[in-house]
C-alpha cells in the first residue's frame, strides 16, 4: 500500500508542477522518476515518452501509465494515471467554480506568459539531456535532425516520424549487426 501512495504522490507532484503540455512534463519526470526515485533510467523514460507520444491520448497520462505499470502492473498504472490527472481536475474545478473566465485579467495573462516562457526553457533543457543520452553516433544525429526538420519545419505528425524511426532504427541495426559493429 505504501508504494501505491508513493506512486500517487510522485505523479501528483509531476501533475501539479507541469505547465505547458506533455513535453513540459519531461524535466519534472526526469527529476522525480529518474533522479529522485530511480523508478526508470533516462533511456527508459525516453522510450516511455516516445511511445506515449505516438499512442492515442495525452502524453502525460500515457507516460504515467507506462511507468506505473512497470512498477506495480495494472493497479500501479491506474494509480499513477490518477495521480498525474488529479491536479488538473482539481484546478479546473476550482477555477470554474470561483473565478469564471479568468483569462481576461491582466495578472493572469502575464502569469501565463511567464509560465509559457519557463516551460520553453524546461523543454529545451530536456532536449539537451535527451540528446546527450540518446544521440550516440552519426545515424542518431541524422535521425535527430530529420525529426526536427520533418516535425518542426514541415509540420508532419510526430506519429509518422516515430514510425519511420522505428523502421529506420531496425534497418540500421540489422546492417550494423551484420558488419559485427555493436554501436
MDAnalysis code that builds the backbone (N, CA, C; Angstrom):
import MDAnalysis as mda
import numpy as np

u = mda.Universe.empty(549, n_residues=183, atom_resindex=np.repeat(np.arange(183), 3), trajectory=True)
u.add_TopologyAttr("name", ["N", "CA", "C"] * 183)
u.add_TopologyAttr("resid", np.arange(1, 184))
u.add_TopologyAttr("resname", ["UNK", "UNK", "UNK", "UNK", "UNK", "UNK", "UNK", "UNK", "UNK", "UNK", "UNK", "UNK", "UNK", "UNK", "UNK", "UNK", "UNK", "UNK", "UNK", "UNK", "UNK", "UNK", "UNK", "UNK", "UNK", "UNK", "UNK", "UNK", "UNK", "UNK", "UNK", "UNK", "UNK", "UNK", "UNK", "UNK", "UNK", "UNK", "UNK", "UNK", "UNK", "UNK", "UNK", "UNK", "UNK", "UNK", "UNK", "UNK", "UNK", "UNK", "UNK", "UNK", "UNK", "UNK", "UNK", "UNK", "UNK", "UNK", "UNK", "UNK", "UNK", "UNK", "UNK", "UNK", "UNK", "UNK", "UNK", "UNK", "UNK", "UNK", "UNK", "UNK", "UNK", "UNK", "UNK", "UNK", "UNK", "UNK", "UNK", "UNK", "UNK", "UNK", "UNK", "UNK", "UNK", "UNK", "UNK", "UNK", "UNK", "UNK", "UNK", "UNK", "UNK", "UNK", "UNK", "UNK", "UNK", "UNK", "UNK", "UNK", "UNK", "UNK", "UNK", "UNK", "UNK", "UNK", "UNK", "UNK", "UNK", "UNK", "UNK", "UNK", "UNK", "UNK", "UNK", "UNK", "UNK", "UNK", "UNK", "UNK", "UNK", "UNK", "UNK", "UNK", "UNK", "UNK", "UNK", "UNK", "UNK", "UNK", "UNK", "UNK", "UNK", "UNK", "UNK", "UNK", "UNK", "UNK", "UNK", "UNK", "UNK", "UNK", "UNK", "UNK", "UNK", "UNK", "UNK", "UNK", "UNK", "UNK", "UNK", "UNK", "UNK", "UNK", "UNK", "UNK", "UNK", "UNK", "UNK", "UNK", "UNK", "UNK", "UNK", "UNK", "UNK", "UNK", "UNK", "UNK", "UNK", "UNK", "UNK", "UNK", "UNK", "UNK", "UNK", "UNK", "UNK", "UNK", "UNK", "UNK", "UNK", "UNK", "UNK"])
u.atoms.positions = np.array([
    [0.829, -1.207, 0.000],
    [0.000, 0.000, 0.000],
    [0.865, 1.259, 0.000],
    [1.998, 1.188, 0.706],
    [2.883, 2.342, 0.800],
    [3.422, 2.741, -0.581],
    [3.784, 1.732, -1.392],
    [4.324, 2.052, -2.713],
    [3.261, 2.674, -3.626],
    [2.015, 2.256, -3.483],
    [0.937, 2.862, -4.276],
    [0.759, 4.336, -3.900],
    [0.835, 4.612, -2.609],
    [0.741, 6.004, -2.152],
    [1.916, 6.817, -2.679],
    [3.099, 6.209, -2.681],
    [4.285, 6.886, -3.201],
    [4.150, 7.148, -4.705],
    [3.625, 6.169, -5.438],
    [3.379, 6.361, -6.872],
    [2.400, 7.510, -7.096],
    [1.305, 7.503, -6.343],
    [0.301, 8.553, -6.495],
    [0.895, 9.927, -6.190],
    [1.576, 10.065, -5.053],
    [2.087, 11.389, -4.663],
    [3.173, 11.882, -5.613],
    [4.010, 10.987, -6.101],
    [5.042, 11.399, -7.055],
    [4.417, 11.940, -8.331],
    [3.424, 11.244, -8.844],
    [2.799, 11.699, -10.083],
    [1.848, 12.865, -9.849],
    [1.319, 12.993, -8.650],
    [0.540, 14.180, -8.303],
    [1.458, 15.404, -8.356],
    [2.673, 15.266, -7.800],
    [3.653, 16.368, -7.849],
    [4.000, 16.727, -9.289],
    [4.235, 15.713, -10.113],
    [4.530, 15.970, -11.527],
    [3.351, 16.689, -12.170],
    [2.147, 16.231, -11.898],
    [0.947, 16.832, -12.486],
    [0.714, 18.260, -12.046],
    [0.976, 18.549, -10.779],
    [0.697, 19.899, -10.271],
    [1.776, 20.899, -10.693],
    [2.969, 20.415, -10.992],
    [4.071, 21.314, -11.340],
    [4.291, 21.440, -12.844],
    [3.486, 20.770, -13.635],
    [3.687, 20.777, -15.079],
    [2.724, 21.744, -15.751],
    [3.278, 22.736, -16.404],
    [2.509, 23.677, -17.210],
    [3.060, 23.630, -18.624],
    [2.184, 23.689, -19.615],
    [2.653, 23.780, -20.986],
    [2.514, 22.509, -21.794],
    [1.812, 21.525, -21.308],
    [1.573, 20.337, -22.104],
    [2.553, 19.214, -21.834],
    [2.419, 18.162, -22.627],
    [3.172, 16.936, -22.413],
    [4.675, 17.085, -22.396],
    [5.221, 17.836, -23.349],
    [6.677, 17.986, -23.408],
    [7.215, 18.710, -22.182],
    [6.425, 19.592, -21.623],
    [6.878, 20.354, -20.460],
    [6.991, 19.485, -19.213],
    [6.369, 18.313, -19.223],
    [6.452, 17.453, -18.044],
    [7.736, 16.643, -18.002],
    [8.466, 16.589, -19.107],
    [9.662, 15.757, -19.168],
    [10.710, 16.123, -18.119],
    [11.022, 17.406, -17.917],
    [12.002, 17.728, -16.862],
    [11.532, 17.300, -15.472],
    [10.244, 17.445, -15.212],
    [9.707, 17.016, -13.918],
    [9.803, 15.502, -13.772],
    [9.495, 14.778, -14.835],
    [9.609, 13.326, -14.794],
    [11.053, 12.897, -14.576],
    [11.977, 13.570, -15.262],
    [13.389, 13.230, -15.076],
    [13.803, 13.433, -13.626],
    [13.411, 14.558, -13.060],
    [13.791, 14.856, -11.676],
    [13.143, 13.879, -10.698],
    [11.866, 13.628, -10.864],
    [11.114, 12.812, -9.894],
    [11.334, 11.317, -10.096],
    [11.212, 10.851, -11.316],
    [11.180, 9.413, -11.584],
    [12.575, 8.833, -11.793],
    [13.441, 9.569, -12.481],
    [14.792, 9.063, -12.749],
    [15.737, 9.424, -11.608],
    [15.861, 10.719, -11.317],
    [16.857, 11.176, -10.342],
    [16.479, 10.865, -8.894],
    [15.260, 11.195, -8.510],
    [14.856, 11.069, -7.106],
    [14.459, 9.641, -6.726],
    [13.586, 9.030, -7.516],
    [13.040, 7.718, -7.156],
    [13.798, 6.540, -7.767],
    [14.431, 6.752, -8.916],
    [15.130, 5.655, -9.578],
    [14.196, 4.591, -10.139],
    [12.971, 4.977, -10.453],
    [11.993, 4.024, -10.967],
    [12.219, 3.708, -12.439],
    [12.983, 4.524, -13.122],
    [13.288, 4.294, -14.531],
    [14.628, 4.957, -14.833],
    [15.308, 4.434, -15.835],
    [16.534, 5.082, -16.298],
    [16.145, 6.196, -17.271],
    [17.113, 7.027, -17.626],
    [16.827, 8.080, -18.609],
    [16.389, 7.479, -19.936],
    [17.056, 6.392, -20.336],
    [16.685, 5.735, -21.592],
    [15.273, 5.167, -21.533],
    [14.923, 4.537, -20.414],
    [13.566, 4.003, -20.270],
    [12.537, 5.126, -20.323],
    [12.826, 6.223, -19.623],
    [11.904, 7.358, -19.634],
    [11.726, 7.884, -21.049],
    [12.811, 8.007, -21.773],
    [12.740, 8.462, -23.161],
    [11.892, 7.508, -23.996],
    [12.059, 6.209, -23.775],
    [11.255, 5.226, -24.508],
    [9.773, 5.339, -24.155],
    [9.459, 5.457, -22.870],
    [8.062, 5.617, -22.453],
    [7.466, 6.878, -23.071],
    [8.254, 7.936, -23.057],
    [7.786, 9.209, -23.579],
    [7.535, 9.117, -25.081],
    [8.445, 8.462, -25.797],
    [8.288, 8.309, -27.248],
    [7.044, 7.490, -27.577],
    [6.863, 6.388, -26.871],
    [5.676, 5.560, -27.101],
    [4.420, 6.322, -26.684],
    [4.507, 7.042, -25.564],
    [3.370, 7.836, -25.096],
    [2.960, 8.907, -26.081],
    [3.941, 9.414, -26.824],
    [3.642, 10.462, -27.796],
    [2.967, 9.907, -29.041],
    [3.267, 8.677, -29.395],
    [2.691, 8.152, -30.640],
    [1.486, 7.248, -30.404],
    [1.066, 7.089, -29.151],
    [-0.165, 6.343, -28.887],
    [-1.299, 7.333, -28.639],
    [-2.534, 6.914, -28.897],
    [-3.659, 7.832, -28.679],
    [-3.746, 8.267, -27.215],
    [-4.083, 9.509, -27.018],
    [-4.250, 10.022, -25.663],
    [-3.241, 11.100, -25.326],
    [-3.280, 11.496, -24.080],
    [-2.435, 12.578, -23.582],
    [-1.078, 12.007, -23.190],
    [-0.002, 12.651, -23.625],
    [1.351, 12.157, -23.358],
    [1.579, 11.946, -21.864],
    [1.171, 12.898, -21.051],
    [1.393, 12.802, -19.606],
    [0.712, 11.567, -19.032],
    [-0.508, 11.322, -19.453],
    [-1.260, 10.169, -18.954],
    [-0.628, 8.873, -19.449],
    [-0.298, 8.820, -20.728],
    [0.302, 7.613, -21.289],
    [1.618, 7.277, -20.593],
    [2.470, 8.276, -20.427],
    [3.772, 8.053, -19.802],
    [3.609, 7.630, -18.344],
    [2.736, 8.302, -17.626],
    [2.481, 7.932, -16.227],
    [1.978, 6.494, -16.141],
    [1.098, 6.126, -17.041],
    [0.549, 4.771, -17.038],
    [1.641, 3.736, -17.295],
    [2.522, 4.003, -18.255],
    [3.620, 3.072, -18.541],
    [4.512, 2.875, -17.321],
    [4.875, 3.970, -16.681],
    [5.772, 3.883, -15.524],
    [5.078, 3.172, -14.363],
    [3.824, 3.515, -14.116],
    [3.075, 2.844, -13.055],
    [2.921, 1.356, -13.316],
    [2.665, 1.010, -14.566],
    [2.529, -0.402, -14.926],
    [3.850, -1.135, -14.711],
    [4.952, -0.490, -15.049],
    [6.272, -1.102, -14.849],
    [6.502, -1.408, -13.371],
    [6.059, -0.512, -12.506],
    [6.285, -0.677, -11.066],
    [5.333, -1.691, -10.439],
    [4.037, -1.568, -10.722],
    [3.030, -2.358, -9.995],
    [1.900, -2.855, -10.897],
    [2.219, -3.131, -12.133],
    [1.253, -3.689, -13.085],
    [0.013, -2.796, -13.248],
    [-1.165, -3.388, -13.438],
    [-2.368, -2.627, -13.799],
    [-2.753, -1.621, -12.714],
    [-2.736, -2.037, -11.465],
    [-3.108, -1.115, -10.391],
    [-2.111, 0.043, -10.290],
    [-0.837, -0.245, -10.495],
    [0.172, 0.820, -10.498],
    [-0.069, 1.822, -11.613],
    [-0.435, 1.317, -12.801],
    [-0.759, 2.202, -13.914],
    [-1.958, 3.076, -13.614],
    [-2.969, 2.488, -12.976],
    [-4.171, 3.257, -12.622],
    [-3.852, 4.322, -11.576],
    [-3.030, 3.971, -10.599],
    [-2.683, 4.912, -9.525],
    [-1.870, 6.087, -10.066],
    [-0.874, 5.812, -10.911],
    [-0.064, 6.907, -11.459],
    [-0.889, 7.791, -12.386],
    [-1.785, 7.182, -13.142],
    [-2.659, 7.962, -14.018],
    [-3.549, 8.885, -13.200],
    [-4.140, 8.349, -12.160],
    [-4.967, 9.171, -11.275],
    [-4.138, 10.289, -10.637],
    [-2.918, 9.966, -10.248],
    [-2.048, 10.973, -9.644],
    [-1.718, 12.115, -10.584],
    [-1.407, 11.806, -11.835],
    [-0.988, 12.854, -12.765],
    [-2.159, 13.715, -13.243],
    [-3.375, 13.163, -13.287],
    [-4.517, 13.962, -13.760],
    [-5.250, 14.691, -12.638],
    [-5.118, 14.231, -11.409],
    [-5.855, 14.845, -10.289],
    [-5.612, 16.345, -10.130],
    [-4.363, 16.823, -10.189],
    [-4.167, 18.270, -10.029],
    [-4.924, 19.094, -11.070],
    [-4.899, 18.658, -12.312],
    [-5.608, 19.393, -13.366],
    [-7.103, 19.413, -13.108],
    [-7.646, 18.285, -12.717],
    [-9.084, 18.213, -12.436],
    [-9.452, 19.141, -11.285],
    [-8.665, 19.107, -10.224],
    [-8.934, 19.956, -9.057],
    [-8.846, 21.434, -9.428],
    [-7.787, 21.807, -10.130],
    [-7.594, 23.218, -10.503],
    [-8.706, 23.694, -11.428],
    [-9.058, 22.895, -12.417],
    [-10.125, 23.280, -13.348],
    [-11.451, 23.447, -12.616],
    [-11.738, 22.547, -11.691],
    [-12.992, 22.656, -10.936],
    [-13.001, 23.913, -10.062],
    [-11.881, 24.233, -9.438],
    [-11.804, 25.443, -8.610],
    [-11.951, 26.707, -9.453],
    [-11.256, 26.733, -10.574],
    [-11.346, 27.899, -11.454],
    [-12.777, 28.069, -11.954],
    [-13.382, 26.983, -12.390],
    [-14.758, 27.059, -12.894],
    [-15.733, 27.491, -11.804],
    [-15.509, 27.026, -10.593],
    [-16.436, 27.328, -9.503],
    [-16.307, 28.758, -8.985],
    [-15.089, 29.276, -8.924],
    [-14.880, 30.553, -8.238],
    [-14.550, 31.740, -9.140],
    [-13.900, 31.498, -10.245],
    [-13.391, 32.640, -10.991],
    [-13.992, 32.837, -12.374],
    [-14.705, 31.867, -12.872],
    [-15.280, 32.033, -14.207],
    [-14.198, 32.200, -15.254],
    [-14.329, 33.208, -16.082],
    [-13.362, 33.442, -17.153],
    [-12.207, 34.301, -16.630],
    [-11.194, 33.654, -16.106],
    [-10.078, 34.397, -15.506],
    [-9.075, 34.896, -16.533],
    [-9.158, 34.388, -17.753],
    [-8.162, 34.776, -18.748],
    [-8.251, 36.249, -19.133],
    [-9.323, 36.921, -18.783],
    [-9.471, 38.338, -19.126],
    [-8.644, 39.247, -18.219],
    [-8.206, 38.734, -17.071],
    [-7.467, 39.562, -16.123],
    [-5.999, 39.671, -16.531],
    [-5.464, 40.913, -16.586],
    [-4.066, 41.094, -16.994],
    [-3.079, 40.302, -16.139],
    [-3.313, 40.214, -14.847],
    [-2.380, 39.484, -13.991],
    [-2.323, 38.008, -14.392],
    [-3.447, 37.443, -14.796],
    [-3.482, 36.049, -15.238],
    [-2.787, 35.911, -16.588],
    [-3.030, 36.858, -17.499],
    [-2.375, 36.828, -18.805],
    [-0.857, 36.895, -18.659],
    [-0.379, 37.768, -17.770],
    [1.067, 37.891, -17.559],
    [1.645, 36.641, -16.899],
    [0.907, 36.082, -15.959],
    [1.365, 34.856, -15.299],
    [1.475, 33.712, -16.305],
    [0.481, 33.578, -17.173],
    [0.515, 32.517, -18.175],
    [1.649, 32.727, -19.171],
    [1.917, 33.971, -19.526],
    [3.054, 34.258, -20.405],
    [4.347, 33.804, -19.733],
    [4.517, 34.133, -18.472],
    [5.711, 33.720, -17.733],
    [5.833, 32.209, -17.640],
    [4.718, 31.547, -17.425],
    [4.721, 30.084, -17.353],
    [5.123, 29.487, -18.694],
    [4.627, 30.053, -19.798],
    [4.991, 29.550, -21.130],
    [6.483, 29.700, -21.386],
    [7.057, 30.836, -20.984],
    [8.497, 31.046, -21.167],
    [9.283, 30.020, -20.353],
    [8.885, 29.829, -19.103],
    [9.567, 28.850, -18.247],
    [9.420, 27.438, -18.814],
    [8.236, 27.111, -19.332],
    [8.016, 25.787, -19.920],
    [8.924, 25.580, -21.127],
    [9.115, 26.613, -21.941],
    [10.024, 26.517, -23.090],
    [11.449, 26.222, -22.631],
    [11.889, 26.906, -21.589],
    [13.238, 26.684, -21.061],
    [13.382, 25.260, -20.526],
    [12.366, 24.769, -19.835],
    [12.417, 23.405, -19.310],
    [12.438, 22.373, -20.435],
    [11.668, 22.624, -21.479],
    [11.654, 21.712, -22.624],
    [13.021, 21.704, -23.303],
    [13.622, 22.875, -23.485],
    [14.951, 22.954, -24.091],
    [15.972, 22.200, -23.248],
    [15.893, 22.350, -21.940],
    [16.785, 21.618, -21.041],
    [16.615, 20.111, -21.214],
    [15.382, 19.663, -21.339],
    [15.118, 18.233, -21.553],
    [15.663, 17.761, -22.888],
    [15.499, 18.578, -23.912],
    [16.012, 18.213, -25.233],
    [17.520, 18.018, -25.166],
    [18.208, 18.912, -24.482],
    [19.664, 18.797, -24.358],
    [20.040, 17.510, -23.629],
    [19.373, 17.221, -22.513],
    [19.664, 15.990, -21.762],
    [19.372, 14.749, -22.595],
    [18.227, 14.743, -23.255],
    [17.853, 13.585, -24.060],
    [18.786, 13.417, -25.250],
    [19.205, 14.523, -25.840],
    [20.155, 14.465, -26.943],
    [21.455, 13.815, -26.471],
    [21.936, 14.259, -25.316],
    [23.194, 13.726, -24.790],
    [23.104, 12.237, -24.488],
    [21.947, 11.774, -24.037],
    [21.823, 10.348, -23.714],
    [21.369, 9.507, -24.903],
    [20.726, 10.115, -25.882],
    [20.143, 9.340, -26.968],
    [20.899, 9.349, -28.280],
    [21.641, 10.407, -28.563],
    [22.346, 10.509, -29.842],
    [23.786, 10.058, -29.616],
    [24.086, 8.859, -30.119],
    [25.384, 8.238, -29.839],
    [26.313, 8.180, -31.049],
    [25.782, 8.423, -32.249],
    [26.602, 8.274, -33.448],
    [26.019, 9.123, -34.583],
    [26.604, 8.990, -35.764],
    [26.164, 9.787, -36.915],
    [24.718, 9.453, -37.286],
    [24.358, 8.181, -37.226],
    [22.977, 7.799, -37.529],
    [22.006, 8.501, -36.584],
    [22.331, 8.516, -35.308],
    [21.489, 9.203, -34.327],
    [21.371, 10.685, -34.622],
    [22.478, 11.304, -35.015],
    [22.477, 12.731, -35.357],
    [21.581, 12.986, -36.568],
    [21.679, 12.129, -37.574],
    [20.843, 12.277, -38.771],
    [19.365, 12.124, -38.403],
    [19.041, 11.137, -37.591],
    [17.649, 10.933, -37.173],
    [17.146, 12.121, -36.354],
    [17.988, 12.648, -35.481],
    [17.629, 13.803, -34.660],
    [17.306, 15.011, -35.541],
    [18.204, 15.314, -36.474],
    [17.995, 16.461, -37.369],
    [16.787, 16.239, -38.283],
    [16.620, 15.016, -38.747],
    [15.473, 14.693, -39.595],
    [14.160, 14.874, -38.830],
    [14.138, 14.453, -37.580],
    [12.928, 14.602, -36.760],
    [12.578, 16.072, -36.573],
    [13.584, 16.902, -36.317],
    [13.343, 18.344, -36.178],
    [12.800, 18.918, -37.480],
    [13.427, 18.552, -38.586],
    [13.023, 19.064, -39.891],
    [11.602, 18.613, -40.246],
    [11.340, 17.333, -40.116],
    [10.051, 16.774, -40.526],
    [8.909, 17.285, -39.648],
    [9.103, 17.267, -38.330],
    [8.012, 17.662, -37.437],
    [7.963, 19.164, -37.202],
    [9.125, 19.781, -37.020],
    [9.164, 21.202, -36.680],
    [9.002, 22.138, -37.857],
    [9.660, 21.817, -38.964],
    [9.634, 22.712, -40.123],
    [8.458, 22.394, -41.045],
    [8.287, 21.110, -41.360],
    [7.246, 20.733, -42.311],
    [5.913, 20.403, -41.652],
    [5.889, 20.307, -40.337],
    [4.645, 20.092, -39.611],
    [4.020, 18.719, -39.781],
    [4.827, 17.750, -40.174],
    [4.315, 16.387, -40.320],
    [4.148, 15.785, -38.930],
    [3.104, 15.016, -38.747],
    [2.783, 14.430, -37.446],
    [3.957, 13.644, -36.880],
    [4.180, 13.807, -35.591],
    [5.265, 13.086, -34.930],
    [5.030, 11.578, -34.951],
    [3.790, 11.161, -35.092],
    [3.491, 9.726, -35.178],
    [4.209, 9.121, -36.378],
    [4.159, 9.811, -37.523],
    [4.832, 9.305, -38.718],
    [6.342, 9.280, -38.524],
    [6.866, 10.278, -37.835],
    [8.303, 10.306, -37.571],
    [8.700, 9.156, -36.659],
    [7.902, 8.863, -35.664],
    [8.208, 7.754, -34.752],
    [8.157, 6.423, -35.505],
    [7.153, 6.239, -36.339],
    [7.053, 5.004, -37.128],
    [8.263, 4.878, -38.047],
    [8.618, 5.969, -38.708],
    [9.799, 5.957, -39.570],
    [11.051, 5.637, -38.760],
    [11.180, 6.226, -37.580],
    [12.359, 5.995, -36.739],
    [12.445, 4.535, -36.294],
    [11.311, 3.928, -36.001],
    [11.297, 2.508, -35.626],
    [11.837, 1.660, -36.771],
    [11.335, 1.924, -37.957],
    [11.770, 1.164, -39.132],
    [13.241, 1.442, -39.426],
    [13.614, 2.721, -39.469],
    [14.999, 3.086, -39.787],
    [15.969, 2.535, -38.744],
    [15.593, 2.602, -37.471],
    [16.458, 2.077, -36.415],
    [16.684, 0.583, -36.548],
    [15.624, -0.140, -36.889],
    [15.773, -1.587, -37.073],
    [16.592, -1.934, -38.305],
    [16.394, -1.212, -39.397],
    [17.194, -1.434, -40.606],
    [18.659, -1.116, -40.319],
    [18.903, 0.016, -39.669],
    [20.275, 0.408, -39.307],
    [20.921, -0.671, -38.437],
    [20.207, -1.122, -37.422],
    [20.745, -2.119, -36.501],
    [21.021, -3.440, -37.215],
    [20.139, -3.815, -38.128],
    [20.321, -5.051, -38.889],
    [21.646, -5.022, -39.648],
    [21.898, -3.919, -40.353],
    [23.131, -3.832, -41.128],
    [24.360, -3.681, -40.231],
    [24.226, -2.998, -39.117],
    [25.345, -2.876, -38.171],
    [25.697, -4.238, -37.579],
    [24.669, -5.013, -37.232],
    [24.908, -6.342, -36.663],
    [25.554, -7.272, -37.685],
    [25.170, -7.130, -38.937],
    [25.771, -7.958, -39.994],
    [27.241, -7.634, -40.168],
    [27.601, -6.371, -39.946],
    [29.012, -5.970, -40.049],
    [29.786, -6.346, -38.792],
    [29.068, -6.656, -37.714],
    [29.732, -7.010, -36.466],
    [30.034, -5.824, -35.578],
    [29.475, -4.657, -35.909],
    [29.674, -3.436, -35.113],
    [28.579, -3.376, -34.056],
    [28.935, -3.100, -32.805],
    [27.939, -3.070, -31.735],
    [27.360, -1.694, -31.479],
    [27.861, -0.660, -32.063],
    [27.346, 0.689, -31.803],
    [26.733, 1.219, -33.063],
])
